[in-house]
Amino acid sequence: MQLINFAKYKNKKFDDVSLAKKGDKEAFVTLIRENKVSLYRIARGILKTDEDIEDAIQSSIVKAYENIHSLRKDKYFKTWLIRILINECNIILRHHKKNICLENSDLDKDCYIDKYSNIDLWNGINSLKEELRLVTILFYFEDMPQKDISSILKIPEGTVRSRLNTARKILSKIIDN
């Protein structure tokens, strides 16, 4: 079993951010690969369709690449990237609100098959209001501290704690039934 030197790994990650800010494409790709699961989970928690999730992630990566020079502190790369993703998801949601459905068709529902759709926890999380869902995903699936969630969502830490508590209560009722 190989032991990982975490200090060396942590410094390498910051080196990748530094290199990416200087225009190193491979370093940027490495950073995106390290965060791809987080990006997917967060986008999936906000958006419903695979197409929207893919669009949000792709747009976020492009914007991050184009604006990486504006990142002030290298250690906040992941937080910065997630904030970009959340903004992109919100743009997509606003765009969908402007669309008017002309006909209700069951064909679209048949085409979309989500292998996680039968998991009680995901069903419960998806039934939460967006504000509760997003805080829950960031805290439990991304292991983000409440302070970072507060910073990303631009809400007080007390609001984060309150939303997590409310989400836990709702999820407990959903899963127990």
ChimeraX commands (.cxc) that place a marker at each C-alpha (Angstrom):
marker #1 position 0.00,0.00,0.00 radius 0.5
marker #1 position 1.40,3.35,-1.03 radius 0.5
marker #1 position 1.33,6.24,1.42 radius 0.5
marker #1 position 0.58,9.67,0.02 radius 0.5
marker #1 position 2.53,12.67,1.21 radius 0.5
marker #1 position -0.41,15.07,1.64 radius 0.5
marker #1 position 1.75,18.17,2.04 radius 0.5
marker #1 position 3.45,17.41,-1.27 radius 0.5
marker #1 position 0.06,16.68,-2.91 radius 0.5
marker #1 position -1.43,19.92,-1.56 radius 0.5
marker #1 position 1.53,21.95,-2.83 radius 0.5
marker #1 position 1.28,20.24,-6.23 radius 0.5
marker #1 position -2.36,21.30,-6.46 radius 0.5
marker #1 position -1.43,24.92,-5.77 radius 0.5
marker #1 position 1.42,24.60,-8.28 radius 0.5
marker #1 position -1.13,23.49,-10.88 radius 0.5
marker #1 position -3.24,26.57,-10.16 radius 0.5
marker #1 position -0.17,28.79,-10.47 radius 0.5
marker #1 position 0.81,27.17,-13.74 radius 0.5
marker #1 position -2.75,27.39,-15.08 radius 0.5
marker #1 position -2.84,31.10,-14.26 radius 0.5
marker #1 position 0.34,31.48,-16.33 radius 0.5
marker #1 position -1.35,29.80,-19.31 radius 0.5
marker #1 position -0.36,26.13,-18.84 radius 0.5
marker #1 position -3.23,24.23,-20.47 radius 0.5
marker #1 position -2.22,20.84,-19.03 radius 0.5
marker #1 position -2.24,22.21,-15.49 radius 0.5
marker #1 position -5.73,23.60,-16.08 radius 0.5
marker #1 position -6.94,20.26,-17.46 radius 0.5
marker #1 position -5.50,18.53,-14.39 radius 0.5
marker #1 position -7.42,20.90,-12.11 radius 0.5
marker #1 position -10.67,20.27,-13.98 radius 0.5
marker #1 position -10.15,16.50,-13.82 radius 0.5
marker #1 position -9.60,16.72,-10.06 radius 0.5
marker #1 position -12.91,18.59,-9.66 radius 0.5
marker #1 position -15.09,16.91,-12.30 radius 0.5
marker #1 position -17.07,14.75,-9.86 radius 0.5
marker #1 position -17.81,17.75,-7.65 radius 0.5
marker #1 position -18.91,19.79,-10.64 radius 0.5
marker #1 position -21.26,17.04,-11.78 radius 0.5
marker #1 position -22.81,16.49,-8.36 radius 0.5
marker #1 position -23.44,20.17,-7.80 radius 0.5
marker #1 position -24.89,20.72,-11.28 radius 0.5
marker #1 position -27.06,17.61,-10.87 radius 0.5
marker #1 position -28.37,18.98,-7.61 radius 0.5
marker #1 position -29.50,22.19,-9.28 radius 0.5
marker #1 position -30.50,21.06,-12.77 radius 0.5
marker #1 position -32.62,18.12,-13.84 radius 0.5
marker #1 position -31.59,17.06,-17.34 radius 0.5
marker #1 position -28.27,15.66,-18.49 radius 0.5
marker #1 position -28.15,18.19,-21.31 radius 0.5
marker #1 position -28.49,21.13,-18.93 radius 0.5
marker #1 position -25.91,19.63,-16.57 radius 0.5
marker #1 position -23.44,19.17,-19.43 radius 0.5
marker #1 position -24.08,22.70,-20.71 radius 0.5
marker #1 position -23.54,24.22,-17.26 radius 0.5
marker #1 position -20.31,22.30,-16.68 radius 0.5
marker #1 position -18.97,23.07,-20.14 radius 0.5
marker #1 position -19.78,26.79,-19.83 radius 0.5
marker #1 position -18.20,26.87,-16.37 radius 0.5
marker #1 position -14.99,25.29,-17.61 radius 0.5
marker #1 position -14.75,27.74,-20.51 radius 0.5
marker #1 position -15.39,30.74,-18.24 radius 0.5
marker #1 position -12.89,29.45,-15.67 radius 0.5
marker #1 position -10.25,28.99,-18.37 radius 0.5
marker #1 position -10.85,32.44,-19.80 radius 0.5
marker #1 position -10.81,34.13,-16.39 radius 0.5
marker #1 position -8.35,32.10,-14.34 radius 0.5
marker #1 position -6.02,35.08,-14.26 radius 0.5
marker #1 position -8.64,36.88,-12.12 radius 0.5
marker #1 position -8.40,34.26,-9.34 radius 0.5
marker #1 position -6.80,36.09,-6.43 radius 0.5
marker #1 position -5.79,33.24,-4.13 radius 0.5
marker #1 position -4.75,29.89,-5.56 radius 0.5
marker #1 position -6.07,27.95,-2.57 radius 0.5
marker #1 position -9.64,29.04,-3.44 radius 0.5
marker #1 position -9.63,27.57,-6.95 radius 0.5
marker #1 position -12.30,24.95,-6.18 radius 0.5
marker #1 position -14.54,27.47,-4.40 radius 0.5
marker #1 position -14.13,29.90,-7.31 radius 0.5
marker #1 position -14.92,27.17,-9.86 radius 0.5
marker #1 position -18.04,26.09,-7.95 radius 0.5
marker #1 position -19.27,29.69,-7.79 radius 0.5
marker #1 position -18.91,29.92,-11.58 radius 0.5
marker #1 position -20.85,26.64,-11.95 radius 0.5
marker #1 position -23.66,27.81,-9.67 radius 0.5
marker #1 position -23.96,31.03,-11.68 radius 0.5
marker #1 position -24.12,29.03,-14.92 radius 0.5
marker #1 position -26.80,26.74,-13.47 radius 0.5
marker #1 position -28.83,29.78,-12.42 radius 0.5
marker #1 position -28.56,31.21,-15.95 radius 0.5
marker #1 position -29.92,27.95,-17.36 radius 0.5
marker #1 position -32.76,27.92,-14.82 radius 0.5
marker #1 position -33.70,31.50,-15.69 radius 0.5
marker #1 position -33.64,30.59,-19.37 radius 0.5
marker #1 position -36.03,27.67,-18.75 radius 0.5
marker #1 position -38.43,29.92,-16.85 radius 0.5
marker #1 position -38.69,32.08,-19.96 radius 0.5
marker #1 position -39.60,29.09,-22.13 radius 0.5
marker #1 position -43.25,28.20,-22.51 radius 0.5
marker #1 position -44.13,24.54,-22.98 radius 0.5
marker #1 position -46.43,24.29,-25.99 radius 0.5
marker #1 position -47.42,20.69,-25.49 radius 0.5
marker #1 position -47.03,18.17,-22.73 radius 0.5
marker #1 position -45.38,15.08,-24.09 radius 0.5
marker #1 position -44.48,11.89,-22.28 radius 0.5
marker #1 position -41.83,11.18,-24.93 radius 0.5
marker #1 position -39.27,13.36,-23.19 radius 0.5
marker #1 position -39.81,11.53,-19.92 radius 0.5
marker #1 position -39.26,8.16,-21.60 radius 0.5
marker #1 position -35.98,9.28,-23.19 radius 0.5
marker #1 position -34.37,10.41,-19.96 radius 0.5
marker #1 position -33.26,7.49,-17.83 radius 0.5
marker #1 position -31.34,8.30,-14.70 radius 0.5
marker #1 position -29.65,5.33,-13.07 radius 0.5
marker #1 position -29.92,7.09,-9.68 radius 0.5
marker #1 position -33.62,7.91,-9.94 radius 0.5
marker #1 position -34.69,5.04,-7.69 radius 0.5
marker #1 position -32.44,5.94,-4.80 radius 0.5
marker #1 position -34.51,7.31,-1.93 radius 0.5
marker #1 position -31.87,9.80,-0.86 radius 0.5
marker #1 position -31.55,11.38,-4.33 radius 0.5
marker #1 position -35.32,11.48,-4.65 radius 0.5
marker #1 position -35.50,13.22,-1.30 radius 0.5
marker #1 position -32.75,15.67,-2.18 radius 0.5
marker #1 position -34.36,16.46,-5.52 radius 0.5
marker #1 position -37.66,17.17,-3.76 radius 0.5
marker #1 position -36.05,19.88,-1.60 radius 0.5
marker #1 position -36.34,23.54,-2.52 radius 0.5
marker #1 position -33.30,24.70,-4.48 radius 0.5
marker #1 position -31.85,26.69,-1.57 radius 0.5
marker #1 position -31.95,23.62,0.70 radius 0.5
marker #1 position -30.81,21.22,-2.02 radius 0.5
marker #1 position -27.73,23.24,-2.92 radius 0.5
marker #1 position -26.56,23.66,0.68 radius 0.5
marker #1 position -27.11,19.93,1.30 radius 0.5
marker #1 position -25.09,18.86,-1.73 radius 0.5
marker #1 position -22.23,21.22,-0.98 radius 0.5
marker #1 position -22.06,20.15,2.68 radius 0.5
marker #1 position -22.65,16.40,2.49 radius 0.5
marker #1 position -21.42,15.43,-0.96 radius 0.5
marker #1 position -18.61,17.94,-1.38 radius 0.5
marker #1 position -17.55,18.01,2.30 radius 0.5
marker #1 position -17.43,21.79,2.19 radius 0.5
marker #1 position -17.22,23.66,5.47 radius 0.5
marker #1 position -20.19,25.84,6.31 radius 0.5
marker #1 position -17.95,28.91,6.12 radius 0.5
marker #1 position -17.07,28.14,2.48 radius 0.5
marker #1 position -20.71,27.46,1.60 radius 0.5
marker #1 position -21.59,30.79,3.16 radius 0.5
marker #1 position -18.96,32.49,1.02 radius 0.5
marker #1 position -19.97,30.77,-2.22 radius 0.5
marker #1 position -23.69,31.40,-1.82 radius 0.5
marker #1 position -23.17,34.85,-0.27 radius 0.5
marker #1 position -25.38,34.07,2.73 radius 0.5
marker #1 position -24.61,34.18,6.49 radius 0.5
marker #1 position -23.21,31.04,8.14 radius 0.5
marker #1 position -26.27,30.94,10.40 radius 0.5
marker #1 position -28.47,30.67,7.31 radius 0.5
marker #1 position -26.34,27.75,6.08 radius 0.5
marker #1 position -26.77,25.97,9.43 radius 0.5
marker #1 position -30.50,26.67,9.43 radius 0.5
marker #1 position -30.93,25.37,5.89 radius 0.5
marker #1 position -28.94,22.22,6.67 radius 0.5
marker #1 position -31.07,21.61,9.76 radius 0.5
marker #1 position -34.29,22.11,7.80 radius 0.5
marker #1 position -33.07,19.84,4.99 radius 0.5
marker #1 position -32.10,17.10,7.49 radius 0.5
marker #1 position -35.57,17.19,9.05 radius 0.5
marker #1 position -37.32,17.02,5.66 radius 0.5
marker #1 position -35.04,14.24,4.38 radius 0.5
marker #1 position -35.53,12.26,7.58 radius 0.5
marker #1 position -39.31,12.36,7.11 radius 0.5
marker #1 position -39.04,11.43,3.42 radius 0.5
marker #1 position -36.68,8.51,3.96 radius 0.5
marker #1 position -38.54,7.16,7.02 radius 0.5
marker #1 position -41.81,6.93,5.08 radius 0.5
marker link #1:1,2 radius 0.2
marker link #1:2,3 radius 0.2
marker link #1:3,4 radius 0.2
marker link #1:4,5 radius 0.2
marker link #1:5,6 radius 0.2
marker link #1:6,7 radius 0.2
marker link #1:7,8 radius 0.2
marker link #1:8,9 radius 0.2
marker link #1:9,10 radius 0.2
marker link #1:10,11 radius 0.2
marker link #1:11,12 radius 0.2
marker link #1:12,13 radius 0.2
marker link #1:13,14 radius 0.2
marker link #1:14,15 radius 0.2
marker link #1:15,16 radius 0.2
marker link #1:16,17 radius 0.2
marker link #1:17,18 radius 0.2
marker link #1:18,19 radius 0.2
marker link #1:19,20 radius 0.2
marker link #1:20,21 radius 0.2
marker link #1:21,22 radius 0.2
marker link #1:22,23 radius 0.2
marker link #1:23,24 radius 0.2
marker link #1:24,25 radius 0.2
marker link #1:25,26 radius 0.2
marker link #1:26,27 radius 0.2
marker link #1:27,28 radius 0.2
marker link #1:28,29 radius 0.2
marker link #1:29,30 radius 0.2
marker link #1:30,31 radius 0.2
marker link #1:31,32 radius 0.2
marker link #1:32,33 radius 0.2
marker link #1:33,34 radius 0.2
marker link #1:34,35 radius 0.2
marker link #1:35,36 radius 0.2
marker link #1:36,37 radius 0.2
marker link #1:37,38 radius 0.2
marker link #1:38,39 radius 0.2
marker link #1:39,40 radius 0.2
marker link #1:40,41 radius 0.2
marker link #1:41,42 radius 0.2
marker link #1:42,43 radius 0.2
marker link #1:43,44 radius 0.2
marker link #1:44,45 radius 0.2
marker link #1:45,46 radius 0.2
marker link #1:46,47 radius 0.2
marker link #1:47,48 radius 0.2
marker link #1:48,49 radius 0.2
marker link #1:49,50 radius 0.2
marker link #1:50,51 radius 0.2
marker link #1:51,52 radius 0.2
marker link #1:52,53 radius 0.2
marker link #1:53,54 radius 0.2
marker link #1:54,55 radius 0.2
marker link #1:55,56 radius 0.2
marker link #1:56,57 radius 0.2
marker link #1:57,58 radius 0.2
marker link #1:58,59 radius 0.2
marker link #1:59,60 radius 0.2
marker link #1:60,61 radius 0.2
marker link #1:61,62 radius 0.2
marker link #1:62,63 radius 0.2
marker link #1:63,64 radius 0.2
marker link #1:64,65 radius 0.2
marker link #1:65,66 radius 0.2
marker link #1:66,67 radius 0.2
marker link #1:67,68 radius 0.2
marker link #1:68,69 radius 0.2
marker link #1:69,70 radius 0.2
marker link #1:70,71 radius 0.2
marker link #1:71,72 radius 0.2
marker link #1:72,73 radius 0.2
marker link #1:73,74 radius 0.2
marker link #1:74,75 radius 0.2
marker link #1:75,76 radius 0.2
marker link #1:76,77 radius 0.2
marker link #1:77,78 radius 0.2
marker link #1:78,79 radius 0.2
marker link #1:79,80 radius 0.2
marker link #1:80,81 radius 0.2
marker link #1:81,82 radius 0.2
marker link #1:82,83 radius 0.2
marker link #1:83,84 radius 0.2
marker link #1:84,85 radius 0.2
marker link #1:85,86 radius 0.2
marker link #1:86,87 radius 0.2
marker link #1:87,88 radius 0.2
marker link #1:88,89 radius 0.2
marker link #1:89,90 radius 0.2
marker link #1:90,91 radius 0.2
marker link #1:91,92 radius 0.2
marker link #1:92,93 radius 0.2
marker link #1:93,94 radius 0.2
marker link #1:94,95 radius 0.2
marker link #1:95,96 radius 0.2
marker link #1:96,97 radius 0.2
marker link #1:97,98 radius 0.2
marker link #1:98,99 radius 0.2
marker link #1:99,100 radius 0.2
marker link #1:100,101 radius 0.2
marker link #1:101,102 radius 0.2
marker link #1:102,103 radius 0.2
marker link #1:103,104 radius 0.2
marker link #1:104,105 radius 0.2
marker link #1:105,106 radius 0.2
marker link #1:106,107 radius 0.2
marker link #1:107,108 radius 0.2
marker link #1:108,109 radius 0.2
marker link #1:109,110 radius 0.2
marker link #1:110,111 radius 0.2
marker link #1:111,112 radius 0.2
marker link #1:112,113 radius 0.2
marker link #1:113,114 radius 0.2
marker link #1:114,115 radius 0.2
marker link #1:115,116 radius 0.2
marker link #1:116,117 radius 0.2
marker link #1:117,118 radius 0.2
marker link #1:118,119 radius 0.2
marker link #1:119,120 radius 0.2
marker link #1:120,121 radius 0.2
marker link #1:121,122 radius 0.2
marker link #1:122,123 radius 0.2
marker link #1:123,124 radius 0.2
marker link #1:124,125 radius 0.2
marker link #1:125,126 radius 0.2
marker link #1:126,127 radius 0.2
marker link #1:127,128 radius 0.2
marker link #1:128,129 radius 0.2
marker link #1:129,130 radius 0.2
marker link #1:130,131 radius 0.2
marker link #1:131,132 radius 0.2
marker link #1:132,133 radius 0.2
marker link #1:133,134 radius 0.2
marker link #1:134,135 radius 0.2
marker link #1:135,136 radius 0.2
marker link #1:136,137 radius 0.2
marker link #1:137,138 radius 0.2
marker link #1:138,139 radius 0.2
marker link #1:139,140 radius 0.2
marker link #1:140,141 radius 0.2
marker link #1:141,142 radius 0.2
marker link #1:142,143 radius 0.2
marker link #1:143,144 radius 0.2
marker link #1:144,145 radius 0.2
marker link #1:145,146 radius 0.2
marker link #1:146,147 radius 0.2
marker link #1:147,148 radius 0.2
marker link #1:148,149 radius 0.2
marker link #1:149,150 radius 0.2
marker link #1:150,151 radius 0.2
marker link #1:151,152 radius 0.2
marker link #1:152,153 radius 0.2
marker link #1:153,154 radius 0.2
marker link #1:154,155 radius 0.2
marker link #1:155,156 radius 0.2
marker link #1:156,157 radius 0.2
marker link #1:157,158 radius 0.2
marker link #1:158,159 radius 0.2
marker link #1:159,160 radius 0.2
marker link #1:160,161 radius 0.2
marker link #1:161,162 radius 0.2
marker link #1:162,163 radius 0.2
marker link #1:163,164 radius 0.2
marker link #1:164,165 radius 0.2
marker link #1:165,166 radius 0.2
marker link #1:166,167 radius 0.2
marker link #1:167,168 radius 0.2
marker link #1:168,169 radius 0.2
marker link #1:169,170 radius 0.2
marker link #1:170,171 radius 0.2
marker link #1:171,172 radius 0.2
marker link #1:172,173 radius 0.2
marker link #1:173,174 radius 0.2
marker link #1:174,175 radius 0.2
marker link #1:175,176 radius 0.2
marker link #1:176,177 radius 0.2
view
